[in-house]
Structures are given as structure tokens and as C-alpha cells.
Amino acid sequence: MSDDVLSVIPTDPQWQPDQAAAGRAAALAADLAPGLPDGVDVEIDVTWYDALTPVD
């Protein structure tokens, strides 16, 4: 099985949305996800960083 990763990276490295806006973005991604065969829902995990954090 493979994972697909969607990272939202702002153009301003000092900016980040508040947690409420991040939650709304995750909800939108869940609504847009097509789901898996046999009616299994897609699992979406959100990772929140309090400080500037390199992510690869």
C-alpha cells in the first residue's frame, strides 16, 4: 500500500494559518478525496507545527 501526501507550504516562510483554518483545509481535503474501493473512507492525518519546521 502507498501513501499520498499533500503538503501546504506558504510562499511566506514566516506565515502559518491558525489551527481553525488548518482544520477547515483538512475538512475540505476530506470532502474532495474520492475514497477507497468498497466504500472505505480515506484517512486524513493533520500534523500541526508550532514553530518553523523543515518537512521532507
Rosetta constraint file for C-alpha pairs under 8 A:
AtomPair CA 10 CA 15 HARMONIC 6.87 0.50
AtomPair CA 10 CA 16 HARMONIC 7.27 0.50
AtomPair CA 13 CA 52 HARMONIC 7.80 0.50
AtomPair CA 14 CA 52 HARMONIC 7.36 0.50
AtomPair CA 17 CA 21 HARMONIC 5.85 0.50
AtomPair CA 17 CA 22 HARMONIC 6.19 0.50
AtomPair CA 18 CA 22 HARMONIC 6.38 0.50
AtomPair CA 19 CA 23 HARMONIC 6.08 0.50
AtomPair CA 19 CA 48 HARMONIC 7.77 0.50
AtomPair CA 20 CA 24 HARMONIC 6.33 0.50
AtomPair CA 21 CA 25 HARMONIC 6.26 0.50
AtomPair CA 22 CA 26 HARMONIC 6.25 0.50
AtomPair CA 23 CA 27 HARMONIC 6.20 0.50
AtomPair CA 24 CA 28 HARMONIC 6.21 0.50
AtomPair CA 25 CA 29 HARMONIC 6.25 0.50
AtomPair CA 26 CA 30 HARMONIC 6.21 0.50
AtomPair CA 26 CA 44 HARMONIC 7.43 0.50
AtomPair CA 26 CA 46 HARMONIC 7.05 0.50
AtomPair CA 27 CA 31 HARMONIC 6.26 0.50
AtomPair CA 28 CA 32 HARMONIC 6.26 0.50
AtomPair CA 29 CA 33 HARMONIC 6.07 0.50
AtomPair CA 30 CA 42 HARMONIC 7.28 0.50
AtomPair CA 30 CA 44 HARMONIC 6.80 0.50
AtomPair CA 33 CA 42 HARMONIC 6.83 0.50
AtomPair CA 34 CA 42 HARMONIC 7.72 0.50
AtomPair CA 35 CA 39 HARMONIC 6.81 0.50
AtomPair CA 35 CA 40 HARMONIC 6.23 0.50
AtomPair CA 35 CA 41 HARMONIC 5.02 0.50
AtomPair CA 35 CA 42 HARMONIC 5.04 0.50
AtomPair CA 36 CA 40 HARMONIC 5.08 0.50
AtomPair CA 36 CA 41 HARMONIC 6.11 0.50
AtomPair CA 36 CA 42 HARMONIC 6.39 0.50
AtomPair CA 49 CA 53 HARMONIC 6.73 0.50
